[in-house]
Amino acid sequence: MSDPLRPLADRMRPRTLAEFSGQQQILAPGKPLRQAIDSGRLHSMILWGPPGTGKTTLARLIAATVQAQFLSLSAVMAGVKDIRAAVEQARVARAQGQPTLLFLDEVHRFNKAQQDTFLPFVEDGTITFVGATTENPSFEVVSALLSRARVYVLKSLGTAELAQLLSAALGDSERGLGERDIGIDDDALALLAQAADGDARRALNMLEIVADLAVERDGHAVITREQVAEVAAGGRRRFDKGGDQFYDQISVLHKAVRGSDPDAALYWLARMLDGGCDPLYLARRIVRMAIEDIGLADPRALPMTLEAWETYDRLGSPEGELALASAVVFLAVAAKSNSVYTAFAEARADVERFGTLDVPARFRNPTTKLMRDIGNGQGYRYAHDEPDAYAAGERYLPDDMPDRRYYSPAPRGLEIRIAEAMEKRRNSDRKKP
């Protein structure tokens, strides 16, 4: 029997690839990583995935399968001295004909200089480097090391996989809770698997806690849905503020609004709030959505989002969150236009292209005698003195700049009326050169 003082999640760590849960996208027969393991050919790699998906366990299993020395470092605690000591151990093992797999947990926490320390030893074959990270390696791992390692993406475990893992832990007398003969209701098992949110370690930790709350039923200990609900209460879904999950979720929220899907937009808003995202950050991004994707198609969008921001700032939760939700739904169902957004980008590009062109003299302010003497204001047509308050044929761009039409109203919402008004004025321009 294993040490009962060790956490259940550690005791139930898979001992073989056959016991490993999930990740068939990289471990199924015929997949490149599985082929490399089965053939005993090690290569450096980065294991990228959420917590509790088996990155550390997989590294250990790979080392054991190919009979390599396994050395583990944590980027949180290790320094250059620890790296050198590990490399020396690898050299000794290499001299005896044994390869070394050096595992670095949370590789993204090492700075560039620390990551570069591994390079010469990866290149000369002293070590096979395996890094684990929850962050995007493209941004967190130096390019030199990334180019020498293959990235494998690990996914969150599904509820069915987690339920199977939990059942195995309850029935395993050698490493799990089998000797305690604890049963679990089906709905309790489903809730526990769901509450783990794709994290095997979290699932087993919660099972270990809830097992102590099991109630007596017909002479047997049983875990009920009520006990699971009590343990799972208050747990947050995975959300790494400032990390990939953060930016992926704000991205999909924005795209759901742009795609006119209020249900998906509400879901992602709720996910981010549930995960601990700052509601004022969300308020600012919602204002951005109004400006970028609704624009003049519905001018009510911008003041409504600003009012939702102010409501949260004044009232906090939960009233302020409901105001944000109302704004998100309004944006999702509103007419869409990015005409001003794209027009402004084109105008800024022309500012870069044409440089500092002069303001035509007729538009300059003739506030002094000298200014009037040099021609400022001469020939200016005051629009309110013209028919329909429009100076037909006038041109307001710099004289040395070609004609430009940045703004093209979208055929949606209020911009339909704007387009009609603009076309009427352009007809007047054609009649009066």
MARNU-139433 format. One line per 4 residues: number of its first residue (from 1); for each residue x, y, z of N, C-alpha, C. Coordinates in steps of 0.001 Angstrom, whole numbers, plus 500000, padded with zeros to 6 digits. Layout:
NUM = X Y Z X Y Z X Y Z; ...;
This chain:
1 = 500858 498799 500000 500000 500000 500000 500883 501235 500000; 500485 502260 499260 501282 503483 499175 501097 504328 500421; 501944 505335 500576 501923 506223 501730 500603 506993 501777; 499770 506791 502791 498471 507485 502851 498622 508973 503109;
5 = 499807 509426 503537 500024 510854 503783 500264 511619 502483; 500601 510897 501425 500759 511564 500131 499388 511941 499595; 499269 513092 498941 497969 513475 498361 497485 512426 497370; 496193 512273 497288 495604 511290 496378 496035 511535 494934;
9 = 496102 512806 494548 496492 513127 493167 497887 512625 492852; 498778 512651 493840 500137 512151 493621 500157 510628 493611; 499358 510009 494502 499324 508550 494561 498746 507955 493280; 497791 508651 492668 497115 508137 491486 497805 508548 490184;
13 = 498981 509110 490299 499694 509520 489089 499910 508301 488188; 499580 508392 486900 499726 507229 485997 501145 506668 486005; 501232 505328 485985 502546 504673 485980 502958 504245 484575; 501994 504160 483666 502275 503786 482281 501445 504662 481354;
17 = 501814 504666 480087 501035 505434 479116 499610 504893 479007; 499430 503606 479260 498092 503011 479194 497175 503600 480266; 497746 504010 481395 496951 504591 482474 496728 506089 482289; 497413 506692 481334 497362 508142 481148 496012 508551 480558;
21 = 495363 509523 481160 494029 509947 480723 494121 511077 479700; 493346 510937 478628 493243 512013 477646 494462 512159 476756; 494516 513298 476056 495625 513691 475178 495854 512719 474021; 494770 512143 473545 494910 511228 472411 495358 511949 471145;
25 = 495187 513272 471108 495616 514031 469930 497132 513993 469749; 497867 513621 470821 499325 513504 470696 499841 512117 471079; 498985 511311 471753 499461 510021 472261 498797 508803 471619; 497833 509038 470754 497198 507893 470083 498216 507180 469199;
29 = 498061 505866 469000 498989 505136 468121 499097 505816 466756; 500329 505961 466294 500567 506595 465004 500870 508073 465087; 500564 508711 466236 500888 510129 466390 502410 510283 466585; 502984 511395 466112 504449 511554 466151 505057 511356 467534;
33 = 504446 511910 468587 505026 511754 469919 504968 510302 470360; 503859 509639 470094 503735 508232 470484 504749 507373 469728; 504945 507673 468455 505936 506934 467673 507338 507132 468229; 507650 508381 468618 508980 508664 469171 509191 507914 470485;
37 = 508147 507880 471330 508261 507177 472610 508422 505677 472385; 507583 505119 471516 507632 503677 471271 508958 503232 470663; 509566 504112 469857 510837 503763 469214 512038 504090 470089; 511792 504792 471216 512891 505136 472120 513728 506307 471644;
41 = 513230 507076 470674 513993 508223 470147 513498 509503 470825; 514275 510000 471753 513904 511212 472476 514176 512461 471629; 513359 513460 471800 513651 514777 471225 513162 515844 472199; 513784 517012 472143 513387 518092 473047 511994 518583 472671;
45 = 511247 518990 473685 509857 519388 473433 509375 520381 474476; 508314 521088 474108 507592 521954 475036 506183 521394 475160; 505757 521117 476394 504405 520648 476656 503577 521838 477126; 502623 522243 476306 501847 523456 476564 500394 523077 476818;
49 = 499897 523427 477989 498513 523123 478285 498090 523659 479644; 496788 523628 479948 496280 524123 481225 496774 523273 482389; 496602 523756 483615 496988 522967 484793 496207 521661 484855; 496856 520629 485408 496173 519366 485649 495915 518525 484420;
53 = 496651 518776 483331 496441 517993 482113 497515 516930 481920; 498477 516849 482840 499436 515749 482810 500797 516067 482230; 501199 517329 482234 502498 517689 481633 503663 517037 482373; 503686 517170 483694 504772 516580 484486 504736 515056 484406;
57 = 503543 514502 484533 503404 513045 484478 503871 512496 483139; 503498 513163 482061 503893 512703 480732 505410 512728 480581; 506050 513769 481093 507511 513840 481015 508143 512674 481768; 507617 512354 482936 508133 511219 483718 507935 509898 482977;
61 = 506763 509728 482384 506478 508487 481670 507384 508329 480452; 507642 509430 479756 508539 509373 478598 509925 508922 479035; 510429 509523 480115 511756 509161 480612 511816 507693 481022; 510768 507237 481719 510748 505839 482164 510656 504884 480985;
65 = 509865 505242 479974 509667 504352 478827 510957 504166 478042; 511743 505240 477907 512989 505148 477125 514201 504900 478022; 513931 504656 479335 514984 504363 480320 516016 505481 480383; 515524 506699 480444 516395 507867 480581 516385 508344 482030;
69 = 517481 508967 482453 517528 509603 483765 516575 510801 483744; 515741 510894 484778 514784 512006 484837 515246 513013 485879; 515506 514236 485425 515871 515324 486322 514829 516419 486194; 514373 516905 487336 513294 517888 487331 513720 519170 488018;
73 = 513435 520300 487367 513678 521621 487946 512401 522437 487828; 512213 523326 488781 511097 524260 488710 511647 525654 488460; 511112 526320 487438 511606 527660 487100 511333 528649 488222; 510389 528334 489108 510080 529230 490221 511220 529249 491232;
77 = 511884 528092 491403 512884 527968 492463 514307 527812 491949; 514491 527311 490737 515828 526977 490246 516558 528205 489703; 517883 528149 489771 518730 529182 489194 519791 528554 488314; 520717 529373 487842 521774 528880 486964 522607 527803 487662;
81 = 522813 527950 488971 523583 526953 489723 522906 525588 489653; 521586 525576 489771 520843 524302 489711 520927 523695 488314; 520900 524551 487305 521013 524054 485929 522364 523393 485714; 523415 524044 486185 524764 523487 486022 524902 522147 486737;
85 = 524315 522048 487941 524377 520786 488682 523648 519683 487922; 522493 520016 487331 521749 519029 486562 522518 518604 485322; 523167 519560 484669 523962 519244 483474 525124 518321 483837; 525715 518545 484987 526832 517687 485414 526345 516253 485658;
89 = 525147 516134 486262 524574 514799 486451 524312 514135 485092; 523853 514931 484134 523580 514394 482802 524856 513923 482124; 525957 514660 482331 527239 514264 481729 527710 512935 482293; 527547 512773 483605 527959 511519 484241 527133 510358 483682;
93 = 525823 510569 483578 524944 509516 483052 525285 509208 481596; 525614 510249 480832 525941 510050 479412 527201 509214 479254; 528162 509449 480151 529400 508676 480103 529149 507198 480378; 528056 506921 481089 527687 505544 481401 526667 504988 480396;
97 = 526397 505776 479338 525517 505310 478270 524040 505529 478518; 523708 506346 479502 522290 506592 479788 521908 508025 479397; 520840 508209 478629 520391 509560 478278 519726 510231 479471; 519586 511548 479401 518947 512324 480473 517839 513189 479908;
101 = 516689 513102 480547 515590 514007 480228 515536 515047 481338; 515793 516298 480994 515741 517393 481967 514401 518106 481815; 513587 518018 482849 512256 518597 482827 512259 519926 483567; 511805 520987 482895 511718 522303 483529 510256 522717 483593;
105 = 509716 522710 484806 508325 523101 484994 508215 524621 484979; 507128 525119 484395 506867 526554 484287 508020 527286 483605; 508414 526769 482459 509550 527323 481726 509348 528799 481407; 508105 529248 481297 507828 530645 480960 508293 531608 482047;
109 = 508569 531083 483241 509028 531955 484325 510533 532214 484276; 511254 531486 483430 512682 531756 483236 512842 532916 482265; 513801 533807 482551 514058 534899 481629 514912 534407 480457; 515194 535294 479518 515904 534909 478289 517281 534328 478606;
113 = 518017 534992 479494 519369 534525 479815 519332 533130 480443; 518366 532894 481317 518258 531580 481953 517881 530503 480934; 516972 530822 480025 516591 529851 479005 517758 529560 478066; 518529 530588 477750 519678 530406 476854 520725 529463 477445;
117 = 520728 529322 478773 521698 528452 479432 521586 527013 478952; 520389 526599 478563 520173 525211 478145 520705 524926 476740; 520808 525952 475920 521039 525749 474492 522241 524867 474150; 523447 525164 474672 524597 524335 474263 524468 522872 474648;
121 = 523750 522598 475732 523624 521216 476201 522529 520467 475446; 521552 521214 474944 520548 520613 474058 521192 520284 472717; 522023 521219 472222 522660 521050 470912 523646 519884 470889; 524417 519714 471980 525424 518643 471958 524880 517307 472458;
125 = 523577 517274 472810 522957 516014 473194 523159 515602 474637; 523731 516504 475446 523916 516168 476862 522577 515923 477539; 521602 516728 477179 520266 516582 477753 519208 516598 476650; 518109 515963 476934 516889 516172 476155 516022 517077 477002;
129 = 515704 518234 476477 514992 519256 477243 513487 519098 477053; 512754 519064 478175 511292 519064 478136 510820 520187 479057; 510194 521187 478467 509651 522295 479246 508143 522191 479338; 507593 522605 480461 506141 522618 480642 505702 524056 480875;
133 = 504606 524442 480240 504122 525807 480397 502620 525875 480211; 501999 526802 480919 500585 527091 480713 500417 528298 479795; 501523 528934 479408 501488 530130 478570 501929 529796 477152; 501551 530640 476226 501885 530434 474816 503396 530451 474615;
137 = 504006 529351 474189 505458 529309 474016 505955 530332 472999; 505122 530709 472049 505543 531675 471034 505962 532986 471672; 505360 533313 472814 505663 534571 473485 506581 534396 474681; 506592 533214 475280 507270 533034 476562 508576 532245 476479;
141 = 508825 531562 475366 510050 530774 475216 510904 531420 474133; 512206 531586 474421 513085 532265 473470 513131 531478 472155; 513274 532206 471054 513176 531586 469734 514255 530526 469519; 515452 530762 470073 516537 529787 469885 516191 528441 470511;
145 = 515592 528475 471691 515202 527227 472360 513961 526639 471695; 513042 527501 471290 511815 527037 470659 512103 526333 469336; 513114 526823 468621 513443 526215 467326 514060 524830 467474; 514537 524519 468663 515175 523216 468911 514234 522230 469608;
149 = 513011 522664 469848 512049 521817 470560 510730 521780 469800; 510067 520658 469864 508754 520536 469242 507689 520844 470298; 506681 521616 469891 505619 521995 470828 504458 521007 470709; 504037 520471 471847 502858 519604 471908 501800 520285 472784;
153 = 500588 520382 472258 499500 521062 472962 498645 520038 473702; 498559 520187 475022 497716 519328 475849 496396 520045 476113; 495308 519299 476120 493982 519891 476276 493387 519532 477635; 492447 520361 478078 491715 520063 479302 491020 518718 479165;
157 = 490939 517969 480269 490271 516675 480238 488761 516876 480182; 488090 516020 479452 486636 516079 479382 486004 515519 480638; 484737 515820 480836 484056 515350 482053 483986 513827 482099; 483853 513186 480944 483813 511718 480928 485158 511140 481357;
161 = 486239 511738 480885 487578 511269 481272 487815 511486 482761; 487359 512628 483278 487537 512907 484703 486679 511975 485555; 485472 511694 485110 484608 510772 485853 485237 509385 485917; 485834 508965 484816 486510 507665 484791 487697 507654 485746;
165 = 488433 508755 485782 489580 508877 486686 489136 508837 488141; 488059 509516 488459 487551 509543 489827 487049 508163 490254; 486358 507484 489355 485874 506125 489664 487038 505175 489919; 488093 505340 489111 489281 504496 489296 489921 504751 490650;
169 = 489972 506009 491086 490570 506329 492384 489747 505752 493529; 488429 505773 493392 487565 505207 494439 487697 503696 494533; 488005 503049 493412 488063 501595 493414 489447 501017 493588; 490496 501864 493548 491876 501384 493624 492281 501192 495084;
173 = 492461 499935 495487 492827 499644 496880 494311 499849 497145; 495126 499814 496101 496569 499937 496282 496987 501392 496463; 496483 502274 495593 496918 503669 495637 495790 504641 495971; 494553 504243 495754 493440 505162 495914 492675 504978 497210;
177 = 491346 505042 497106 490482 505001 498283 489697 503695 498358; 490139 502680 497605 489397 501433 497522 489176 500757 498850; 490165 500803 499759 490037 500117 501042 488934 500718 501913; 488548 501977 501605 487515 502633 502423 486109 502272 501944;
181 = 486016 501598 500788 484737 501115 500272 483693 502241 500226; 484056 503320 499540 483161 504476 499433 482467 504446 498075; 481141 504559 498087 480400 504674 496840 480117 506132 496524; 479605 506376 495334 479260 507746 494947 478039 507717 494040;
185 = 477091 508616 494306 475909 508709 493459 476308 509194 492064; 475555 508745 491076 475889 509105 489692 475893 510612 489475; 474877 511290 490017 474830 512742 489811 475933 513452 490591; 476356 512871 491711 477474 513439 492468 478780 513292 491692;
189 = 478963 512137 491055 480159 511908 490245 480196 512885 489068; 479045 513079 488427 478981 513992 487287 479287 515424 487720; 478747 515833 488868 478989 517189 489364 480453 517379 489749; 481053 516358 490364 482448 516447 490762 483360 516568 489535;
193 = 483057 515790 488509 483843 515859 487279 483692 517223 486608; 482488 517756 486651 482240 519064 486040 482941 520166 486839; 482885 520079 488160 483479 521108 489016 484999 521157 488884; 485604 520052 488483 487057 520017 488326 487538 520854 487150;
197 = 486634 521186 486220 486930 522112 485131 488133 521669 484295; 488151 520358 483969 489184 519852 483075 490524 519553 483721; 490620 519707 485034 491890 519586 485760 491873 518293 486582; 492707 517320 486197 492722 516030 486892 493188 516182 488334;
201 = 494182 517019 488561 494681 517213 489926 493594 517794 490817; 492890 518767 490288 491800 519386 491044 490692 518373 491338; 490392 517526 490371 489351 516515 490560 489700 515573 491708; 490935 515088 491719 491348 514140 492757 491476 514813 494122;
205 = 491912 516069 494140 491982 516798 495410 490591 516981 496013; 489610 517321 495163 488247 517480 495673 487664 516148 496118; 487986 515076 495379 487502 513754 495784 488049 513378 497153; 489303 513678 497388 489923 513345 498681 489236 514083 499823;
209 = 488836 515323 499568 488144 516108 500599 486727 515581 500828; 485998 515372 499722 484600 514987 499847 484454 513573 500378; 485494 512737 500240 485425 511364 500765 485264 511380 502280; 485820 512392 502927 485697 512485 504391 484306 512937 504820;
213 = 483509 513418 503854 482155 513881 504172 481092 512843 503810; 481549 511670 503338 480611 510640 502895 479640 510277 504025; 478395 510039 503655 477362 509708 504648 477111 508204 504642; 476563 507716 505739 476261 506294 505864 474914 506002 505212;
217 = 474890 504970 504356 473644 504560 503714 473665 503037 503540; 472733 502359 504209 472639 500890 504124 473959 500220 504469; 474638 500760 505471 475876 500155 505945 477109 500495 505114; 476959 501380 504156 478102 501773 503324 478247 503292 503299;
221 = 479487 503749 503139 479736 505182 503005 479442 505589 501559; 478682 506680 501395 478301 507148 500062 478520 508654 499955; 479097 509058 498827 479255 510488 498538 478026 510947 497771; 477342 511956 498301 476118 512449 497664 476380 513764 496934;
225 = 475397 514136 496154 475512 515386 495405 475652 516583 496346; 475000 516533 497485 475049 517641 498440 476471 517854 498959; 477179 516733 499266 478557 516879 499734 479461 517474 498646; 479272 516998 497416 480089 517513 496309 479813 519003 496105;
229 = 478540 519379 496160 478184 520788 495964 478824 521660 497034; 478903 521146 498248 479512 521910 499338 481003 522119 499105; 481684 521076 498637 483127 521182 498394 483418 522049 497174; 482562 521929 496166 482810 522657 494919 482380 524108 494989;
233 = 481618 524492 495995 481088 525856 496070 482211 526873 496107; 482050 527911 495329 483020 529003 495335 484202 528799 494424; 484304 527609 493807 485420 527390 492900 485239 528176 491615; 486329 528747 491107 486252 529520 489875 486752 528691 488704;
237 = 486186 528990 487538 486684 528384 486321 488077 528911 486034; 488840 528169 485238 490206 528585 484908 490191 529924 484191; 491022 530836 484662 491125 532151 484036 492426 532769 484517; 493375 532903 483625 494696 533407 483992 494781 534866 483566;
241 = 494522 535771 484515 494509 537188 484169 495857 537611 483599; 495847 538110 482380 497074 538527 481715 497687 537450 480854; 497172 536217 480924 497729 535127 480133 496897 534835 478894; 497226 533726 478249 496554 533364 476999 495050 533213 477165;
245 = 494623 532555 478250 493193 532342 478429 492460 533670 478549; 493088 534628 479197 492509 535964 479332 492274 536577 477963; 493320 536614 477131 493206 537272 475830 492331 536474 474860; 492352 535159 474975 491479 534356 474128 490013 534627 474445;
249 = 489694 534785 475726 488305 534981 476116 487808 536381 475777; 488638 537401 475961 488186 538743 475566 488075 538816 474053; 488912 538060 473349 488839 538026 471894 487521 537406 471425; 487143 536285 472018 485912 535620 471567 484677 536412 472006;
253 = 484754 537112 473139 483649 537982 473540 483430 539073 472492; 484518 539713 472078 484429 540780 471070 483888 540220 469747; 484365 539049 469362 483944 538465 468090 482484 538008 468131; 482007 537574 469308 480603 537191 469433 479699 538413 469272;
257 = 480122 539538 469852 479372 540786 469676 479385 541190 468209; 480557 541168 467599 480684 541538 466185 479850 540600 465312; 479765 539337 465702 479014 538354 464935 477533 538327 465250; 477053 539294 466066 475623 539447 466389 475041 538219 467075;
261 = 475809 537636 468018 475339 536478 468792 475232 536874 470267; 474069 537357 470715 473953 537819 472102 474131 536703 473129; 473734 535480 472769 473847 534377 473730 475306 534031 474007; 476104 533900 472938 477528 533611 473133 478219 534773 473830;
265 = 477822 536009 473480 478437 537172 474112 478172 537171 475614; 476939 536863 476014 476620 536795 477443 477399 535680 478135; 477534 534535 477465 478276 533415 478051 479717 533815 478349; 480399 534434 477357 481805 534776 477559 481970 535924 478560;
269 = 481006 536835 478588 481040 537871 479625 480940 537229 481005; 480008 536281 481146 479848 535591 482437 481092 534789 482793; 481707 534148 481797 482931 533374 482052 484040 534264 482598; 484198 535436 481990 485284 536308 482418 485017 536889 483801;
273 = 483778 537256 484066 483447 537752 485399 483619 536646 486438; 483194 535442 486107 483336 534295 487002 484805 533999 487287; 485651 534212 486288 487069 533923 486462 487832 534994 487203; 487187 536118 487516 487855 537156 488292 488373 538320 487480;
277 = 487930 538445 486224 488366 539570 485408 487834 540876 486003; 488643 541920 485957 488232 543237 486452 487069 543746 485604; 485885 543952 486189 484738 544425 485399 484982 545766 484721; 485820 546610 485306 486107 547902 484679 486945 547727 483419;
281 = 487787 546697 483391 488499 546364 482147 487486 545941 481082; 486538 545092 481481 485510 544654 480539 484690 545846 480045; 484383 546782 480947 483613 547965 480552 484350 548756 479477; 485655 548914 479647 486445 549652 478651 486437 548933 477311;
285 = 486568 547618 477335 486566 546862 476085 485187 546891 475412; 484125 546919 476212 482776 546985 475647 482568 548327 474940; 483104 549404 475517 483054 550701 474843 483788 550624 473506; 484935 549955 473509 485701 549781 472263 484859 549066 471203;
289 = 484098 548044 471623 483248 547326 470673 482222 548258 470038; 481644 549131 470858 480651 550073 470339 481263 550984 469287; 482476 551447 469542 483138 552365 468615 483565 551642 467340; 484146 550459 467512 484759 549767 466376 483742 549051 465497;
293 = 482725 548442 466096 481875 547525 465334 480438 547988 465123; 479992 548988 465875 478643 549518 465673 478720 550912 465062; 479543 551763 465646 479800 553073 465062 478529 553860 464810; 478454 554469 463633 477324 555325 463286 476108 554544 462803;
297 = 476225 553222 462680 475043 552440 462323 473986 552558 463413; 474430 552736 464679 473513 552996 465781 474248 553845 466814; 474143 555181 466708 474895 556062 467617 474507 555920 469083; 473444 555174 469381 473075 554952 470779 474056 554020 471477;
301 = 474818 553258 470724 475692 552240 471313 476756 552859 472216; 477405 553914 471744 478498 554495 472535 478003 555063 473862; 476971 555948 473882 476518 556435 475197 476007 555325 476103; 475400 554297 475523 474896 553211 476366 476039 552468 477048;
305 = 477119 552217 476314 478256 551510 476926 478963 552385 477953; 479028 553676 477687 479626 554579 478676 478780 554633 479952; 477457 554607 479775 476572 554603 480940 476696 553291 481724; 476884 552172 481014 477083 550892 481705 478372 550926 482519;
309 = 479428 551504 481937 480709 551658 482636 480501 552481 483908; 479812 553623 483765 479580 554491 484918 478712 553800 485959; 477739 553029 485509 476867 552306 486441 477677 551341 487289; 478583 550587 486634 479397 549666 487435 480301 550443 488389;
313 = 480881 551537 487902 481787 552331 488729 481064 552867 489965; 479775 553212 489815 479014 553787 490926 478412 552720 491842; 477896 551644 491254 477117 550670 492033 477859 549381 492340; 478870 549038 491524 479571 547778 491741 478702 546590 491366;
317 = 478999 545438 491986 478280 544193 491692 477128 544025 492693; 475983 543459 492279 475691 542843 490979 475036 543787 489978; 474567 544967 490450 473838 545856 489540 474703 546280 488356; 475969 546580 488644 476856 547014 487574 477120 545926 486551;
321 = 477193 544683 487007 477393 543574 486071 476193 543422 485147; 474994 543647 485675 473796 543575 484843 473798 544693 483796; 474315 545858 484170 474427 546956 483202 475392 546586 482077; 476502 545943 482426 477443 545488 481403 476789 544444 480498;
325 = 476017 543541 481097 475334 542513 480307 474327 543150 479344; 473605 544169 479820 472644 544856 478955 473353 545508 477776; 474493 546127 478049 475251 546778 476979 475745 545754 475963; 476227 544607 476452 476739 543569 475553 475623 543036 474650;
329 = 474443 542808 475215 473323 542320 474403 472915 543369 473367; 472850 544632 473780 472497 545693 472830 473480 545743 471671; 474775 545677 471985 475792 545715 470931 475654 544520 469994; 475362 543358 470567 475275 542145 469745 474108 542211 468760;
333 = 472993 542809 469170 471822 542834 468292 471751 544104 467452; 472616 545077 467709 472593 546339 466969 473115 546151 465546; 472724 547095 464659 473289 547117 463308 474793 547333 463400; 475544 546706 462512 477000 546744 462586 477598 547615 461485;
337 = 478647 548339 461857 479405 549114 460878 480785 549409 461437; 481802 549161 460620 483158 549571 460984 483644 550653 460015; 482697 551362 459396 483053 552346 458371 483942 553454 458924; 483583 554004 460075 484394 555081 460657 485757 554536 461081;
341 = 485756 553335 461642 487011 552707 462092 488004 552566 460935; 487534 552043 459812 488418 551858 458661 488747 553192 457998; 487770 554119 457970 488016 555433 457363 489107 556186 458124; 489050 556124 459438 490050 556831 460249 491433 556212 460056;
345 = 491492 554876 459927 492779 554214 459688 493375 554657 458349; 492529 554798 457321 493019 555247 456015 493486 556700 456078; 492750 557546 456816 493154 558941 456956 494503 559051 457662; 494713 558257 458695 495992 558294 459406 497129 557811 458504;
349 = 496827 556825 457667 497857 556363 456731 498251 557472 455758; 497275 558287 455319 497580 559394 454410 498372 560496 455109; 498122 560695 456391 498919 561667 457155 500385 561256 457133; 500640 559958 457319 502015 559458 457250 502574 559600 455836;
353 = 501749 559348 454852 502211 559327 453459 502538 560716 452920; 501668 561708 453184 501821 563016 452547 502549 564039 453405; 502787 563716 454668 503547 564652 455499 502749 565887 455871; 503474 566986 456175 502855 568209 456697 502463 569131 455556;
357 = 501295 568908 454985 500788 569766 453907 500137 571011 454500; 500232 572108 453767 499700 573381 454257 498174 573384 454255; 497620 574131 455212 496186 574403 455204 495923 575437 454099; 494993 575194 453181 494685 576187 452139 494384 577546 452760;
361 = 494865 578609 452108 494773 579964 452675 493335 580363 452985; 492377 579930 452187 490996 580361 452400 490396 579828 453694; 491010 578774 454263 490495 578215 455517 491268 578700 456746; 492309 579504 456536 493085 580004 457679 492364 581192 458320;
365 = 492532 581317 459621 491839 582380 460341 492468 583746 460060; 491687 584714 459571 492217 586067 459298 492063 586969 460521; 492699 586592 461627 492445 587294 462893 493255 588574 463049; 494272 588793 462225 495056 590040 462304 495141 590661 460916;
369 = 495550 591926 460867 495695 592622 459592 496725 591929 458711; 497827 591487 459326 498867 590802 458549 498301 589536 457912; 497517 588802 458677 496935 587570 458132 495993 587867 456977; 495225 588948 457101 494325 589313 456010 495116 589771 454783;
373 = 496231 590511 455047 497029 591018 453945 497671 589900 453123; 497999 588784 453766 498637 587682 453031 497606 586720 452447; 496321 587044 452602 495282 586260 451923 494524 585274 452767; 494800 585240 454060 494061 584292 454894 492569 584596 454873;
377 = 491773 583568 454682 490328 583705 454716 489689 584174 453430; 490491 584608 452455 489917 585102 451204 489348 583943 450374; 488099 584086 449961 487449 583061 449157 486734 582002 449960; 486737 582140 451293 486035 581138 452114 484534 581308 451981;
381 = 483844 580206 451782 482387 580210 451647 481758 579683 452942; 481005 580547 453600 480360 580212 454866 479159 579309 454576; 479223 578052 455011 478232 577051 454611 476808 577471 454938; 476601 578181 456050 475242 578554 456442 474622 579582 455509;
385 = 475463 580250 454701 474938 581206 453728 474617 580551 452391; 474901 579252 452274 474689 578522 451022 473357 577764 451072; 472793 577399 449894 471563 576606 449873 471732 575291 450656; 470751 574979 451470 470784 573770 452315 471992 573742 453241;
389 = 472568 574926 453523 473742 575038 454403 474880 574150 453934; 475066 574091 452603 476126 573255 452031 476815 574009 450905; 478129 574197 451025 478912 574896 450004 479293 573910 448912; 478400 573729 447968 478609 572725 446917 479877 573005 446134;
393 = 480648 571951 445878 481870 572052 445093 483095 572462 445883; 482923 572864 447168 484089 573249 447972 484945 572026 448296; 486244 572262 448452 487198 571182 448730 488014 571577 449944; 488027 570732 450967 488641 571084 452245 489979 570382 452491;
397 = 490360 569446 451644 491661 568792 451784 492775 569751 451357; 494045 569474 451734 495148 570306 451248 495171 570348 449720; 495608 571496 449189 495606 571666 447733 496523 570674 447032; 497606 570270 447704 498580 569376 447079 498264 567895 447305;
401 = 497100 567617 447795 496723 566230 448083 495596 565812 447152; 495645 564591 446611 494565 564133 445726 493266 563955 446498; 492161 563902 445778 490863 563668 446414 490858 562320 447126; 490168 562302 448237 490066 561073 449015 488627 560887 449493;
405 = 488180 559640 449535 486912 559293 450156 487164 558147 451130; 487392 558496 452368 487669 557486 453381 486393 556815 453878; 485393 557628 454102 484183 557136 454781 483142 556681 453775; 482794 555397 453852 481728 554831 453032 480702 554218 453974;
409 = 479577 554864 454162 478582 554359 455120 478152 552930 454807; 477969 552145 455850 477477 550778 455678 475982 550812 455344; 475498 549853 454575 474068 549821 454224 473226 549230 455352; 473457 549724 456582 472753 549209 457751 472469 550345 458718;
413 = 471374 550218 459455 471065 551159 460513 470995 552598 460023; 471382 553528 460902 471327 554949 460582 472208 555317 459401; 473235 554522 459126 474144 554874 458035 473461 554796 456670; 472328 554127 456561 471551 554161 455323 471122 555597 455041;
417 = 470629 556300 456093 470206 557696 455946 471402 558603 455698; 472519 558289 456374 473727 559092 456174 474194 558992 454727; 474158 557780 454170 474582 557577 452783 473692 558362 451822; 472388 558412 452107 471478 559165 451250 471803 560650 451279;
421 = 472096 561179 452473 472436 562596 452598 473750 562914 451893; 474721 562021 452026 476010 562241 451363 475875 562211 449847; 475058 561314 449327 474858 561230 447883 474174 562490 447355; 473246 563028 448116 472578 564271 447716 473595 565407 447606;
425 = 474514 565502 448553 475524 566560 448518 476506 566351 447371; 476829 565092 447084 477743 564831 445982 477095 565197 444635; 475790 564998 444529 475092 565447 443326 475189 566950 443157; 475112 567665 444297 475268 569121 444248 476679 569477 443813;
429 = 477692 568729 444279 479076 568979 443878 479250 568805 442375; 478582 567791 441820 478734 567533 440369 478133 568672 439523; 477093 569298 440043 476447 570379 439310 477233 571678 439430; 478047 571811 440474 478792 573056 440692 480258 572731 440909;
433 = 481084 572678 439851 482497 572329 439988 483238 573314 440898;
